[in-house]
Amino acid sequence: GGPAFYIQRGLGSRTWGVIFAVLLIFAYGFSFEMIQANSISQLANSEYLGFPVWATALILVLLTLPLVVGGVRKIAEFSEYLAPAMALLYVGMGILVIILNYDRIPFVFREIFMGAFGQSNTYMPPAVAGAGGAFIAAITTGTKRGLFTNEAGMGSAPNAAAIATVRHPATQGMIQALGVFVDTMLVCTSTAFIILMSVPFWDKQNHVDGAVLTMDSIVTSLGSNSTTQTVVFVFVMVMMVCFGYSTILGNYTYAETNYKFIVGVDRSTLPLKLLVIASTAVGAILPLKSVWSIADWATALMALVNLIALIFLGKWAVGALRDYRAQMKTNDPDGPIFCSKNNQYLPGELPTRVWTTPGGFDPAWDTATSPAGTVK
C-alpha cells in the first residue's frame, strides 16, 4: 500500500501513481540513503574516533547487504524494537542534559525566538537579517527539515502503515499522527535543547555537520573529564549509528514498495537493492550539500502530489474516523472493528477485498471474483 496505490485505485490514475513512485524511489532509495550514510561516516570520522570514511562505507555495505537481501519483513522485524528503544534513550538523554543545565533554559528560549525573528546574525546571513526575512527563512528551513524528520503529508509513512495489522484503519492513523508528535516535539526538540545548552553559542556556526554538532554537544554536557567523555561518546555513537542504520533500512522498504508498484510485485528487486547499497557506500564518502538540495526538491514534489490526492480522497479517511468514533461511544470491550460493506459513514463501497468483513480480509470474496481463486 501507500500513495502510489491509493492514487491509482482511488483516483483511477496509474500515471500519477507512477510519478509519485519514481519521486519516492529517488528520494528514499538514493538521496536519503546517501544523507544517512554520510552522517554516520562524519560521526565516525570526528575528532573523538578519527575512523576513515572509506572504512565506514565498507562496514555500512556489509551491514546493509544481508538485511536488504532479506527483504521488507526482516527489516520490519529488526526495526520494530530498535527504533523505539533508541528514541526513548535519546529523549531520556535530552532530559538529563536539561536537568544538568536547567539554569540555561531561559537562554535556550531566548536564542530560539531571537534566531527566528532575526535578532541573532549567528543564525541568519545579513541578506535575510531583520524580522521579516529571518522569519520567512526560519519557516522555509523548518518546513524542509520538518519534512525530512516527521514526513507528515509527504506520502512516505503510509507505505509502512499499510502493512500494519489492525482491526480498524483509524487506529493506525492515530498511531501515525502520534509518530509526528513524538518525532518533532520530543526527539527534535531534545536535539535543539541539547545543542543550545551544551555548545558555546559563538562556536555553533563553526560546525557544518549536524550529527557531529549534536555529538559534541552531548559529550560536552555529560562528560566532566576525559574518561567520562569517552564513555559518553561511545554510548552516543552507538545510539546515533543505530538511528542512522535503521533509517537506511526503513528508507529501503519505502523504495521497494514503490518499485514493485511500477514493475510488478513478482519482479526481482535486485536493481533497487544494488542502488541502495551503492548509495550507502557513495554517501559515506562524498560531501552531500548538493544531495540535500536535490532531496528537498524530491520531497517537495512528493508532498505536492500526495496532498493533492488527499484533497480528493480525504472523504474516505473522514468516513473511517466517524465510524471509529461512533463505535467508541458504544463502549464495546472488543474496540472498534471496521467493515466497509454497507458502512453508512463511507462515501461509497470500497472496490477491494480488504475490509469486506469486520476487521479485515474476506477469502470468499477473493475466491468468488478471481479466476479459479488464484489471487493470493
C-alpha positions as CSV (number, residue, x, y, z in Angstrom):
1,G,0.0,0.0,0.0
2,G,0.8,3.7,0.1
3,P,0.2,6.8,-2.0
4,A,1.1,5.2,-5.4
5,F,-1.6,2.5,-4.8
6,Y,-4.3,4.8,-3.5
7,I,-3.7,7.3,-6.2
8,Q,-4.2,4.6,-8.8
9,R,-7.1,2.9,-7.1
10,G,-8.8,5.9,-5.5
11,L,-8.3,8.4,-8.3
12,G,-8.0,6.0,-11.2
13,S,-4.7,7.4,-12.4
14,R,-1.8,5.0,-12.7
15,T,0.2,7.7,-14.4
16,W,0.3,9.9,-11.3
17,G,0.8,6.8,-9.2
18,V,3.9,6.0,-11.2
19,I,5.1,9.7,-11.0
20,F,4.8,9.6,-7.2
21,A,6.6,6.2,-7.0
22,V,9.5,7.5,-9.1
23,L,9.9,10.5,-6.9
24,L,9.8,8.4,-3.8
25,I,12.4,5.9,-5.1
26,F,14.7,8.7,-6.0
27,A,14.4,10.3,-2.6
28,Y,14.4,7.2,-0.4
29,G,16.3,4.7,-2.5
30,F,19.0,7.2,-3.4
31,S,19.4,10.7,-1.8
32,F,18.2,9.9,1.7
33,E,20.4,6.8,1.9
34,M,23.4,8.9,1.0
35,I,22.5,11.5,3.6
36,Q,22.2,9.0,6.4
37,A,25.4,7.2,5.4
38,N,27.2,10.5,5.3
39,S,26.0,11.4,8.8
40,I,27.3,8.1,10.2
41,S,30.7,8.4,8.4
42,Q,31.1,12.0,9.7
43,L,30.4,10.8,13.2
44,A,33.0,8.0,12.9
45,N,35.5,10.5,11.4
46,S,35.1,13.1,14.2
47,E,37.9,14.1,16.5
48,Y,36.9,11.5,19.1
49,L,37.4,8.5,16.8
50,G,39.0,9.5,13.5
51,F,37.7,6.5,11.7
52,P,38.4,6.7,7.9
53,V,35.3,7.4,5.8
54,W,36.2,4.6,3.3
55,A,36.2,2.1,6.1
56,T,32.8,3.3,7.3
57,A,31.5,2.9,3.8
58,L,32.7,-0.6,3.7
59,I,31.2,-1.5,7.0
60,L,27.8,0.0,6.1
61,V,27.7,-2.0,2.9
62,L,28.5,-5.2,4.8
63,L,25.8,-4.4,7.4
64,T,23.2,-3.3,4.9
65,L,23.6,-6.2,2.5
66,P,22.1,-9.1,4.5
67,L,19.0,-7.2,5.7
68,V,18.3,-5.6,2.3
69,V,18.6,-9.0,0.6
70,G,16.4,-10.5,3.3
71,G,13.5,-8.2,2.3
72,V,11.0,-5.9,3.9
73,R,9.7,-8.3,6.6
74,K,13.2,-8.9,8.0
75,I,13.8,-5.2,8.1
76,A,10.5,-4.6,9.9
77,E,11.3,-7.3,12.5
78,F,14.7,-5.7,13.1
79,S,13.5,-2.1,13.3
80,E,10.4,-2.9,15.4
81,Y,12.4,-3.0,18.6
82,L,15.5,-1.0,17.7
83,A,13.9,2.3,16.7
84,P,11.6,2.8,19.8
85,A,14.4,1.8,22.2
86,M,16.8,4.3,20.6
87,A,14.2,7.1,20.6
88,L,13.5,6.6,24.3
89,L,17.1,6.5,25.2
90,Y,17.7,9.7,23.2
91,V,14.8,11.6,24.7
92,G,16.0,10.4,28.2
93,M,19.4,11.8,27.5
94,G,17.9,15.1,26.4
95,I,16.0,15.3,29.6
96,L,19.2,14.6,31.5
97,V,21.0,17.4,29.7
98,I,18.2,19.8,30.6
99,I,18.3,18.8,34.2
100,L,22.1,19.3,34.4
101,N,21.8,22.7,32.7
102,Y,18.5,23.9,34.0
103,D,19.9,27.4,34.6
104,R,20.3,27.8,30.8
105,I,16.6,27.2,30.0
106,P,15.8,30.9,29.7
107,F,18.8,31.3,27.4
108,V,17.6,28.5,25.2
109,F,14.2,30.0,24.6
110,R,15.8,33.4,24.1
111,E,18.0,32.1,21.4
112,I,15.2,30.3,19.7
113,F,13.0,33.4,19.4
114,M,15.8,35.7,18.6
115,G,17.0,33.4,15.9
116,A,13.5,33.1,14.4
117,F,12.9,36.8,14.3
118,G,16.3,37.9,13.0
119,Q,17.8,39.3,16.2
120,S,20.8,37.0,16.0
121,N,23.1,37.2,13.0
122,T,24.7,33.9,14.0
123,Y,21.7,32.1,12.6
124,M,20.9,34.3,9.6
125,P,23.2,35.9,6.9
126,P,22.9,39.7,6.5
127,A,20.8,39.3,3.4
128,V,17.9,38.0,5.4
129,A,18.6,39.9,8.6
130,G,15.5,41.6,10.0
131,A,12.3,40.2,11.5
132,G,10.5,39.6,8.2
133,G,13.3,38.0,6.2
134,A,14.5,35.9,9.1
135,F,11.0,34.7,10.0
136,I,10.4,33.6,6.4
137,A,13.8,31.9,6.3
138,A,13.0,30.1,9.6
139,I,9.7,28.9,8.2
140,T,11.3,27.8,5.0
141,T,14.1,25.9,6.7
142,G,11.7,24.5,9.3
143,T,9.4,23.2,6.6
144,K,12.1,21.5,4.7
145,R,13.7,19.9,7.7
146,G,10.3,19.0,9.2
147,L,9.5,17.1,6.0
148,F,12.8,15.2,6.4
149,T,12.2,14.3,10.0
150,N,8.5,13.6,10.5
151,E,7.5,13.3,6.8
152,A,3.9,14.5,7.6
153,G,1.9,14.8,4.4
154,M,4.8,13.7,2.3
155,G,3.5,10.3,1.5
156,S,6.3,8.1,2.8
157,A,4.9,6.8,6.1
158,P,1.7,5.4,4.5
159,N,3.9,2.8,2.8
160,A,4.8,1.4,6.2
161,A,1.4,2.0,7.8
162,A,-0.2,-0.1,5.0
163,I,1.4,-3.3,6.3
164,A,0.2,-2.8,9.9
165,T,-2.2,-5.4,11.3
166,V,-5.1,-3.6,12.9
167,R,-8.9,-4.1,13.1
168,H,-9.7,-0.5,12.2
169,P,-7.8,1.8,9.8
170,A,-8.4,4.8,12.1
171,T,-6.4,3.1,14.8
172,Q,-3.2,3.0,12.6
173,G,-4.0,6.6,11.5
174,M,-3.8,7.8,15.1
175,I,-0.5,5.9,15.6
176,Q,0.9,7.8,12.6
177,A,-0.3,11.1,14.0
178,L,1.3,10.3,17.3
179,G,4.5,9.5,15.5
180,V,4.7,13.0,14.1
181,F,4.3,14.4,17.6
182,V,7.0,12.1,19.1
183,D,9.5,12.8,16.3
184,T,9.1,16.6,16.2
185,M,8.1,17.6,19.7
186,L,10.2,15.1,21.6
187,V,13.1,13.8,19.5
188,C,13.9,17.0,17.5
189,T,13.2,19.3,20.5
190,S,15.6,17.2,22.5
191,T,18.2,17.8,19.9
192,A,17.6,21.6,19.9
193,F,17.9,21.8,23.7
194,I,21.0,19.5,23.8
195,I,22.8,21.8,21.3
196,L,21.8,25.1,22.8
197,M,22.5,24.1,26.3
198,S,25.9,22.4,25.7
199,V,27.9,24.2,23.0
200,P,29.1,27.8,23.4
201,F,26.8,30.0,21.3
202,W,29.6,31.6,19.3
203,D,31.0,28.2,18.4
204,K,27.9,26.7,16.8
205,Q,28.4,28.5,13.5
206,N,31.8,26.7,13.0
207,H,30.1,23.3,12.8
208,V,28.8,22.2,9.4
209,D,27.6,18.7,10.2
210,G,24.5,18.4,12.4
211,A,25.3,14.9,13.6
212,V,28.8,15.9,14.7
213,L,27.4,19.1,16.3
214,T,24.9,17.0,18.3
215,M,27.7,14.6,19.3
216,D,29.9,17.4,20.5
217,S,27.1,18.9,22.5
218,I,26.2,15.7,24.3
219,V,29.8,14.9,25.2
220,T,30.5,18.5,26.4
221,S,27.4,18.4,28.6
222,L,27.6,14.9,30.1
223,G,31.4,14.4,30.2
224,S,33.1,16.1,33.1
225,N,36.5,14.7,32.3
226,S,38.3,12.7,29.5
227,T,37.2,9.3,30.9
228,T,33.5,10.1,31.2
229,Q,33.6,11.9,27.8
230,T,35.0,8.8,26.2
231,V,32.2,6.7,27.8
232,V,29.5,9.2,26.7
233,F,31.0,9.3,23.2
234,V,30.9,5.5,22.8
235,F,27.3,5.3,24.0
236,V,26.0,8.2,21.9
237,M,28.0,7.0,18.9
238,V,26.4,3.5,19.1
239,M,22.9,5.1,19.5
240,M,23.2,7.5,16.7
241,V,24.6,4.9,14.3
242,C,21.6,2.7,15.2
243,F,19.4,5.6,14.4
244,G,21.0,6.2,11.0
245,Y,21.3,2.5,10.2
246,S,17.6,1.7,11.0
247,T,16.7,4.8,8.8
248,I,18.7,3.4,5.9
249,L,16.8,0.1,6.2
250,G,13.4,1.9,6.6
251,N,14.1,4.0,3.5
252,Y,14.7,0.9,1.5
253,T,11.3,-0.6,2.5
254,Y,9.6,2.5,1.2
255,A,11.5,2.4,-2.1
256,E,10.8,-1.4,-2.5
257,T,7.1,-0.9,-2.2
258,N,7.0,1.7,-4.9
259,Y,9.5,-0.2,-7.1
260,K,7.1,-3.1,-7.0
261,F,4.2,-0.8,-7.8
262,I,5.9,0.1,-11.1
263,V,7.4,-3.2,-12.2
264,G,5.0,-5.7,-10.5
265,V,5.1,-7.5,-7.2
266,D,6.6,-10.6,-8.7
267,R,9.6,-9.0,-10.4
268,S,13.1,-9.0,-8.9
269,T,14.1,-6.1,-6.8
270,L,17.8,-6.7,-7.4
271,P,18.3,-3.4,-9.3
272,L,16.9,-1.4,-6.4
273,K,18.9,-3.3,-3.8
274,L,22.1,-2.6,-5.8
275,L,21.1,1.1,-6.0
276,V,20.6,1.3,-2.2
277,I,23.9,-0.4,-1.4
278,A,25.8,1.8,-3.9
279,S,24.1,4.9,-2.5
280,T,25.1,3.9,1.0
281,A,28.7,3.4,0.0
282,V,29.0,6.6,-2.0
283,G,27.1,8.7,0.5
284,A,29.5,7.8,3.3
285,I,32.5,9.2,1.2
286,L,31.2,12.2,-0.7
287,P,30.1,15.7,0.7
288,L,26.4,16.0,0.3
289,K,25.4,19.6,0.1
290,S,24.1,19.1,-3.4
291,V,22.3,15.9,-2.4
292,W,20.5,17.8,0.3
293,S,19.2,20.3,-2.2
294,I,18.1,17.5,-4.6
295,A,16.4,15.7,-1.7
296,D,14.5,18.9,-0.8
297,W,13.1,19.1,-4.3
298,A,12.2,15.5,-4.4
299,T,10.3,15.6,-1.1
300,A,8.5,18.8,-2.1
301,L,7.2,17.3,-5.3
302,M,6.3,14.1,-3.4
303,A,4.3,16.2,-0.9
304,L,2.6,18.2,-3.6
305,V,1.4,15.1,-5.5
306,N,0.3,13.3,-2.3
307,L,-1.5,16.3,-0.8
308,I,-3.5,16.9,-4.0
309,A,-4.5,13.2,-3.8
310,L,-5.5,13.6,-0.2
311,I,-7.8,16.5,-1.0
312,F,-9.9,14.2,-3.3
313,L,-9.6,11.1,-1.1
314,G,-9.9,12.7,2.3
315,K,-13.6,11.9,2.5
316,W,-12.8,8.2,2.9
317,A,-10.5,8.9,5.8
318,V,-13.1,11.2,7.4
319,G,-15.7,8.5,7.0
320,A,-13.4,5.9,8.6
321,L,-12.8,8.3,11.5
322,R,-16.5,8.9,12.0
323,D,-17.1,5.1,12.0
324,Y,-14.4,4.8,14.6
325,R,-15.8,7.5,16.9
326,A,-19.3,6.0,16.6
327,Q,-18.1,2.6,17.7
328,M,-16.1,4.1,20.6
329,K,-19.3,5.5,22.0
330,T,-20.8,2.0,22.3
331,N,-18.0,1.0,24.8
332,D,-17.6,-2.3,23.1
333,P,-14.9,-4.2,25.0
334,D,-13.5,-5.5,21.7
335,G,-13.0,-2.0,20.5
336,P,-13.8,-0.5,17.0
337,I,-13.8,-3.1,14.2
338,F,-14.0,-1.8,10.6
339,C,-16.2,-3.2,7.8
340,S,-16.5,-1.3,4.5
341,K,-19.7,-3.1,3.3
342,N,-22.8,-1.1,3.8
343,N,-21.0,1.4,6.0
344,Q,-23.1,4.5,6.4
345,Y,-20.1,6.7,7.1
346,L,-18.2,6.0,3.9
347,P,-19.0,7.8,0.6
348,G,-19.4,4.5,-1.2
349,E,-18.3,0.9,-1.4
350,L,-14.6,0.1,-1.4
351,P,-13.7,-1.8,-4.6
352,T,-11.4,-4.2,-2.8
353,R,-11.5,-7.4,-0.8
354,V,-9.8,-5.8,2.1
355,W,-12.2,-4.8,5.0
356,T,-15.2,-6.5,3.4
357,T,-15.7,-8.5,6.6
358,P,-15.4,-7.0,10.1
359,G,-11.8,-6.4,10.9
360,G,-10.1,-7.4,7.7
361,F,-9.9,-9.7,4.6
362,D,-12.7,-11.9,3.2
363,P,-11.2,-15.0,1.5
364,A,-14.6,-15.9,0.0
365,W,-14.8,-12.5,-1.8
366,D,-11.4,-13.2,-3.3
367,T,-12.3,-16.8,-4.5
368,A,-15.6,-15.7,-6.0
369,T,-14.2,-12.8,-8.0
370,S,-10.7,-14.1,-9.2
371,P,-10.0,-16.6,-11.9
372,A,-10.2,-20.0,-10.3
373,G,-9.4,-18.4,-6.9
374,T,-5.7,-17.8,-8.0
375,V,-5.3,-14.4,-6.3
376,K,-3.5,-14.8,-3.0
